[in-house]
Amino acid sequence: MILSRQRRRPVALVGLAAAGLLLTGCGSSIGIHPGSAAVIGDDRVSMSTIDNTATLYCKAFVTAQQSQQQQSGPAPMGLFRSFAAAGLAKRALGEQLADEYGVEPASGYQAQVTQLQQVLASAPQDQRDAVIAVSGSDAYLQNVEVAIGQQLTGKTGQSNAEIKAALERGQVATKEWLNNHDVFLDPVFGLSVDGGKFTQQQDETSYPLSALASAGAQVNGQQGPPETYTSKLPTAQVCG
């Protein structure tokens, strides 16, 4: 099924290679939703939820490395926080859409969950739940969109072409929903939402204050932060 990702190595699975997001070290955020890291329609995700999820995510990353005897070195916790923020916001969007149309995600989502559970079989349940909530968010949202597209078109075929057509129709429904509902992401995460796509965007209300923070903001998340940056961070801001 086109929406079910291929099984990957744990390092990529927990998002370091694909995060593509800004690191922490920015000035305090300025927003109109105190205490909320993200607001998607009627759903709110607190900053404490982001932090707790990122911590569990980090532990799962370390566990996966150890079980696979991989040593990629420590990574900034800011990377996990940004990835957790994007993932939980994306999942909240999918849940709002599912409620709006009265659908469940298509079968491709469960396939993704099964892959994540297999890779993280040795991790505690709360860590597995955190990884599924975040790393499974893309598959969740896309498969909700497939289900919506199938409902709106009345076509439930399972060929790649038919699923792709349903996804495209569901994505149109997502854009329409976003046009009529509030969406807020704390600018400290450097994220924006455009038609259901979460992308990196530097916000003028959140900016680096120190030389180290500036270096972190310039890191290309697709390749991962350099060791020279991570090694200068306080222990509490490093995973691994």
C-alpha positions as CSV (number, residue, x, y, z in Angstrom):
1,M,0.0,0.0,0.0
2,I,1.5,3.3,-1.0
3,L,0.9,4.9,2.4
4,S,2.7,2.2,4.4
5,R,6.4,3.1,4.8
6,Q,9.2,0.7,4.3
7,R,10.9,-0.6,7.4
8,R,13.9,1.5,8.3
9,R,16.8,1.4,10.7
10,P,15.9,2.7,14.2
11,V,17.9,5.9,13.8
12,A,15.8,7.0,10.9
13,L,12.7,5.5,12.4
14,V,12.7,7.9,15.3
15,G,13.1,10.8,13.0
16,L,16.6,12.1,13.2
17,A,17.4,11.6,9.6
18,A,14.0,13.0,8.4
19,A,13.2,15.7,11.0
20,G,14.4,18.6,9.0
21,L,13.4,21.0,11.8
22,L,15.1,23.8,13.8
23,L,16.9,23.0,17.0
24,T,16.3,24.7,20.3
25,G,18.2,27.6,21.7
26,C,15.8,30.3,20.6
27,G,14.4,33.2,22.5
28,S,11.1,32.8,24.4
29,S,8.0,32.4,22.2
30,I,5.4,35.1,21.8
31,G,1.8,33.8,21.1
32,I,-1.8,34.1,22.0
33,H,-2.3,30.6,23.4
34,P,-0.5,30.6,26.8
35,G,0.5,27.1,27.9
36,S,-0.3,25.5,24.5
37,A,2.5,24.4,22.2
38,A,0.0,23.7,19.4
39,V,-3.7,24.4,18.8
40,I,-5.4,22.5,16.0
41,G,-9.1,23.4,15.9
42,D,-10.5,22.3,19.2
43,D,-7.4,20.3,20.2
44,R,-4.6,21.7,22.3
45,V,-1.2,20.2,22.9
46,S,0.6,21.5,26.0
47,M,4.3,22.3,26.1
48,S,4.6,19.7,28.9
49,T,3.1,17.0,26.6
50,I,5.7,17.9,24.0
51,D,8.5,17.7,26.5
52,N,7.4,14.4,28.0
53,T,6.9,12.8,24.6
54,A,10.3,14.0,23.4
55,T,11.9,12.5,26.6
56,L,10.3,9.1,25.9
57,Y,11.2,9.4,22.2
58,C,14.8,10.0,23.2
59,K,14.8,6.9,25.4
60,A,13.3,4.8,22.7
61,F,16.0,6.1,20.3
62,V,18.8,5.0,22.7
63,T,17.1,1.6,23.2
64,A,16.8,1.1,19.5
65,Q,20.5,1.9,19.0
66,Q,21.6,-0.5,21.7
67,S,19.4,-3.3,20.4
68,Q,20.8,-2.9,16.9
69,Q,24.3,-2.2,18.2
70,Q,24.3,1.1,16.4
71,Q,26.4,4.1,17.6
72,S,25.4,7.3,15.9
73,G,26.4,9.5,18.8
74,P,24.3,11.9,21.0
75,A,21.8,14.2,19.4
76,P,20.3,17.5,20.6
77,M,17.0,17.1,22.6
78,G,15.8,20.1,20.6
79,L,15.6,17.9,17.5
80,F,13.3,15.5,19.4
81,R,11.2,18.3,20.8
82,S,10.6,19.8,17.3
83,F,9.9,16.4,15.8
84,A,7.5,15.6,18.7
85,A,5.7,19.0,18.2
86,A,5.2,18.4,14.5
87,G,4.1,14.8,15.0
88,L,1.6,15.5,17.8
89,A,0.2,18.5,15.9
90,K,-0.1,16.4,12.7
91,R,-1.9,13.6,14.7
92,A,-4.3,16.2,16.3
93,L,-5.1,17.4,12.8
94,G,-5.8,13.8,11.6
95,E,-8.0,13.2,14.7
96,Q,-10.0,16.4,14.1
97,L,-10.6,15.4,10.4
98,A,-11.6,11.8,11.4
99,D,-14.2,13.2,13.8
100,E,-15.4,15.7,11.3
101,Y,-16.1,13.0,8.6
102,G,-16.7,10.1,11.0
103,V,-14.0,7.9,9.5
104,E,-11.2,5.6,10.7
105,P,-7.7,5.7,9.1
106,A,-7.3,3.3,6.1
107,S,-5.4,0.1,6.6
108,G,-2.0,1.6,5.7
109,Y,-1.8,3.2,9.1
110,Q,-2.0,-0.1,11.0
111,A,0.8,-1.5,8.7
112,Q,3.0,1.4,9.8
113,V,2.2,0.8,13.5
114,T,3.1,-2.8,13.2
115,Q,6.5,-2.0,11.7
116,L,7.2,0.5,14.5
117,Q,6.2,-2.0,17.2
118,Q,8.4,-4.7,15.7
119,V,11.5,-2.4,15.6
120,L,10.9,-1.2,19.1
121,A,9.8,-4.5,20.6
122,S,12.4,-4.3,23.4
123,A,11.4,-0.8,24.5
124,P,8.9,-0.2,27.4
125,Q,5.3,0.4,26.4
126,D,5.3,4.2,27.1
127,Q,8.3,4.6,24.8
128,R,6.7,2.6,22.0
129,D,3.5,4.7,22.4
130,A,5.5,7.9,22.1
131,V,7.3,6.8,19.0
132,I,4.0,5.6,17.4
133,A,2.3,8.9,18.3
134,V,5.0,10.9,16.6
135,S,6.7,8.7,13.9
136,G,3.3,7.3,12.9
137,S,1.7,10.7,12.5
138,D,2.4,11.0,8.8
139,A,0.8,7.6,8.1
140,Y,-2.1,8.4,10.4
141,L,-3.0,11.7,8.8
142,Q,-2.5,10.4,5.2
143,N,-4.6,7.3,5.9
144,V,-7.4,9.5,7.4
145,E,-7.3,11.5,4.2
146,V,-7.6,8.3,2.2
147,A,-10.6,7.3,4.2
148,I,-12.2,10.8,3.7
149,G,-11.4,10.7,0.0
150,Q,-13.1,7.3,-0.3
151,Q,-16.1,8.5,1.5
152,L,-16.5,11.6,-0.6
153,T,-16.0,9.9,-3.9
154,G,-17.8,6.7,-3.0
155,K,-14.8,4.7,-4.4
156,T,-13.1,2.2,-2.2
157,G,-10.8,0.4,-4.6
158,Q,-7.4,-0.7,-3.2
159,S,-5.1,-0.3,-6.2
160,N,-2.3,2.2,-5.9
161,A,-4.0,4.5,-8.4
162,E,-7.3,4.3,-6.6
163,I,-5.7,5.0,-3.2
164,K,-3.7,7.9,-4.6
165,A,-6.9,9.4,-6.0
166,A,-8.6,9.0,-2.6
167,L,-5.6,10.6,-0.9
168,E,-5.7,13.6,-3.2
169,R,-9.4,14.1,-2.6
170,G,-8.8,13.8,1.1
171,Q,-6.0,16.4,1.0
172,V,-8.4,18.9,-0.6
173,A,-10.8,18.3,2.3
174,T,-7.9,18.9,4.7
175,K,-7.2,22.3,3.1
176,E,-10.9,23.2,3.3
177,W,-11.0,22.3,7.0
178,L,-7.9,24.4,7.7
179,N,-9.4,27.4,6.0
180,N,-12.2,27.3,8.6
181,H,-10.3,26.4,11.8
182,D,-7.6,28.0,13.9
183,V,-4.1,26.5,13.8
184,F,-1.3,27.7,16.0
185,L,2.2,26.3,16.5
186,D,4.5,27.9,19.1
187,P,7.1,29.8,17.0
188,V,9.9,28.3,19.1
189,F,9.6,25.1,17.0
190,G,10.0,27.0,13.7
191,L,7.1,25.2,12.0
192,S,4.3,26.3,9.7
193,V,1.3,24.5,8.3
194,D,0.3,24.9,4.7
195,G,-2.6,22.7,3.5
196,G,-1.8,20.0,6.0
197,K,2.0,20.0,5.3
198,F,4.2,20.8,8.3
199,T,7.4,22.6,7.2
200,Q,10.3,24.5,8.7
201,Q,9.9,28.2,8.9
202,Q,11.9,30.8,10.9
203,D,9.5,33.0,12.8
204,E,10.5,36.6,13.6
205,T,9.1,36.2,17.1
206,S,11.5,33.4,17.9
207,Y,15.2,33.8,17.1
208,P,18.7,32.7,18.3
209,L,20.2,34.8,21.0
210,S,23.7,33.2,21.4
211,A,26.4,32.1,19.0
212,L,25.6,28.5,19.9
213,A,21.9,29.0,19.3
214,S,22.7,30.6,15.9
215,A,24.8,27.6,15.0
216,G,21.9,25.3,16.0
217,A,19.4,27.2,13.9
218,Q,21.6,26.8,10.8
219,V,21.9,23.0,11.1
220,N,20.4,21.1,8.2
221,G,18.1,18.7,10.0
222,Q,18.1,16.4,6.9
223,Q,21.7,15.5,7.6
224,G,21.6,15.7,11.4
225,P,23.5,18.2,13.6
226,P,27.3,18.2,13.6
227,E,29.1,16.8,16.7
228,T,30.8,20.2,17.2
229,Y,27.4,21.7,17.9
230,T,26.0,18.8,20.0
231,S,29.2,18.6,22.2
232,K,28.8,22.2,23.3
233,L,25.2,21.7,24.6
234,P,24.5,21.1,28.4
235,T,23.9,17.5,29.3
236,A,20.2,18.1,29.9
237,Q,19.8,19.2,26.3
238,V,21.4,16.1,24.8
239,C,20.0,12.7,24.1
240,G,22.3,9.7,24.2
